[in-house]
Amino acid sequence: MKNEIFQLTLVVRDYDEAIKFYREKLGFKLLEDTRLSETKRWVRVAPPGSTTSLLFGKAANEEQKKAIGNQTGGRVFLFMHTDHFEEYYAILLKNEVKIIREPSEEAYGKVCVFADLYGNLWDLIEPK
């Protein structure tokens, strides 16, 4: 039996600003953008080559709006592996992505922490 997580919901303020950030700043691919109603869309993005995608869920009420940028209470939320750390880190810097923790060498590999447009924290990791 094989089971895997293939998609995660990321609560966003606006579909288009999220698409723009993830495509232009992080280099993600837009996999799908389907209108479901006047206010709801099915929007999926992923890093090139990834089998896991993010589904943008536009906040629909005050409770959901409170979760934007704080889906894990301030802890790192998402973890992305790379096989070209220095190259991707340079892209983050060039695109003025907010770096929270500068690169460091850890027992498991090279890592830095960055924030997305809403403040969600990400680990960028090049495993050993």
TAGICOR-V539330 format. One record per residue. N is the residue number from 1. RES is the residue in one small letter. PSI is psi in degrees with one decimal (* if undefined). D_FIRST is the distance of its C-alpha to the first C-alpha in Angstrom with 1 decimal. Layout:
n=N res=RES psi=PSI d_first=D_FIRST
n=N res=RES psi=PSI d_first=D_FIRST
This chain:
n=1 res=m psi=133.9 d_first=0.0
n=2 res=k psi=128.2 d_first=3.8
n=3 res=n psi=141.8 d_first=6.6
n=4 res=e psi=151.4 d_first=10.2
n=5 res=i psi=123.1 d_first=13.7
n=6 res=f psi=-15.0 d_first=15.4
n=7 res=q psi=143.4 d_first=18.8
n=8 res=l psi=144.0 d_first=21.2
n=9 res=t psi=133.6 d_first=24.5
n=10 res=l psi=117.7 d_first=27.7
n=11 res=v psi=127.0 d_first=30.8
n=12 res=v psi=160.5 d_first=33.7
n=13 res=r psi=-37.7 d_first=37.3
n=14 res=d psi=132.4 d_first=37.6
n=15 res=y psi=-49.9 d_first=35.2
n=16 res=d psi=-39.1 d_first=37.6
n=17 res=e psi=-34.4 d_first=38.5
n=18 res=a psi=-44.2 d_first=34.8
n=19 res=i psi=-47.9 d_first=34.1
n=20 res=k psi=-47.2 d_first=37.2
n=21 res=f psi=-50.8 d_first=36.4
n=22 res=y psi=-33.9 d_first=32.8
n=23 res=r psi=-50.7 d_first=33.9
n=24 res=e psi=-37.9 d_first=37.3
n=25 res=k psi=-36.9 d_first=36.8
n=26 res=l psi=-9.2 d_first=33.2
n=27 res=g psi=20.1 d_first=32.8
n=28 res=f psi=158.8 d_first=29.7
n=29 res=k psi=139.4 d_first=29.2
n=30 res=l psi=112.7 d_first=29.7
n=31 res=l psi=-34.5 d_first=26.8
n=32 res=e psi=143.1 d_first=28.1
n=33 res=d psi=90.8 d_first=31.1
n=34 res=t psi=126.2 d_first=31.4
n=35 res=r psi=125.3 d_first=34.2
n=36 res=l psi=-28.4 d_first=33.1
n=37 res=s psi=-172.1 d_first=36.5
n=38 res=e psi=-28.3 d_first=39.6
n=39 res=t psi=-7.3 d_first=38.0
n=40 res=k psi=135.1 d_first=34.3
n=41 res=r psi=156.4 d_first=32.3
n=42 res=w psi=99.4 d_first=28.7
n=43 res=v psi=122.5 d_first=28.9
n=44 res=r psi=137.3 d_first=26.1
n=45 res=v psi=159.5 d_first=26.7
n=46 res=a psi=152.9 d_first=24.9
n=47 res=p psi=150.0 d_first=26.0
n=48 res=p psi=133.5 d_first=26.2
n=49 res=g psi=-5.0 d_first=23.1
n=50 res=s psi=146.5 d_first=20.9
n=51 res=t psi=-6.0 d_first=17.6
n=52 res=t psi=136.5 d_first=18.4
n=53 res=s psi=163.1 d_first=21.4
n=54 res=l psi=133.5 d_first=24.0
n=55 res=l psi=118.6 d_first=25.1
n=56 res=f psi=126.4 d_first=28.8
n=57 res=g psi=108.8 d_first=29.8
n=58 res=k psi=127.7 d_first=33.6
n=59 res=a psi=127.9 d_first=35.0
n=60 res=a psi=-9.8 d_first=36.5
n=61 res=n psi=176.4 d_first=38.4
n=62 res=e psi=-39.3 d_first=40.0
n=63 res=e psi=-44.4 d_first=37.1
n=64 res=q psi=-37.1 d_first=34.7
n=65 res=k psi=-33.1 d_first=37.5
n=66 res=k psi=-25.4 d_first=37.7
n=67 res=a psi=-14.1 d_first=34.1
n=68 res=i psi=121.6 d_first=34.9
n=69 res=g psi=-0.2 d_first=34.8
n=70 res=n psi=41.9 d_first=33.9
n=71 res=q psi=-17.2 d_first=30.4
n=72 res=t psi=24.2 d_first=29.8
n=73 res=g psi=27.5 d_first=33.4
n=74 res=g psi=-6.0 d_first=34.4
n=75 res=r psi=162.7 d_first=31.6
n=76 res=v psi=133.7 d_first=29.7
n=77 res=f psi=-44.2 d_first=27.3
n=78 res=l psi=148.7 d_first=25.5
n=79 res=f psi=124.8 d_first=24.6
n=80 res=m psi=125.1 d_first=24.9
n=81 res=h psi=148.9 d_first=24.5
n=82 res=t psi=154.0 d_first=26.9
n=83 res=d psi=6.8 d_first=28.0
n=84 res=h psi=69.2 d_first=31.6
n=85 res=f psi=-53.3 d_first=32.6
n=86 res=e psi=-39.6 d_first=36.3
n=87 res=e psi=-45.7 d_first=36.1
n=88 res=y psi=-37.9 d_first=34.0
n=89 res=y psi=-40.8 d_first=36.2
n=90 res=a psi=-37.3 d_first=39.2
n=91 res=i psi=-44.0 d_first=37.9
n=92 res=l psi=-46.3 d_first=37.5
n=93 res=l psi=-46.5 d_first=41.1
n=94 res=k psi=-38.1 d_first=42.5
n=95 res=n psi=9.4 d_first=41.0
n=96 res=e psi=38.4 d_first=42.3
n=97 res=v psi=137.0 d_first=39.1
n=98 res=k psi=119.0 d_first=39.9
n=99 res=i psi=123.9 d_first=38.9
n=100 res=i psi=-41.1 d_first=38.6
n=101 res=r psi=123.2 d_first=38.1
n=102 res=e psi=159.6 d_first=39.3
n=103 res=p psi=143.6 d_first=37.1
n=104 res=s psi=158.3 d_first=36.7
n=105 res=e psi=123.8 d_first=35.2
n=106 res=e psi=173.2 d_first=32.8
n=107 res=a psi=-30.3 d_first=31.0
n=108 res=y psi=-9.8 d_first=27.8
n=109 res=g psi=-167.6 d_first=29.7
n=110 res=k psi=138.9 d_first=32.1
n=111 res=v psi=148.4 d_first=31.9
n=112 res=c psi=162.9 d_first=34.0
n=113 res=v psi=131.9 d_first=33.7
n=114 res=f psi=165.1 d_first=34.8
n=115 res=a psi=143.9 d_first=35.3
n=116 res=d psi=-173.8 d_first=34.5
n=117 res=l psi=-20.6 d_first=37.3
n=118 res=y psi=-8.5 d_first=36.8
n=119 res=g psi=-1.0 d_first=36.5
n=120 res=n psi=137.9 d_first=32.8
n=121 res=l psi=140.1 d_first=32.1
n=122 res=w psi=143.2 d_first=29.8
n=123 res=d psi=128.6 d_first=29.1
n=124 res=l psi=121.7 d_first=29.4
n=125 res=i psi=131.5 d_first=28.0
n=126 res=e psi=103.0 d_first=28.3
n=127 res=p psi=151.7 d_first=26.2
n=128 res=k psi=* d_first=27.9
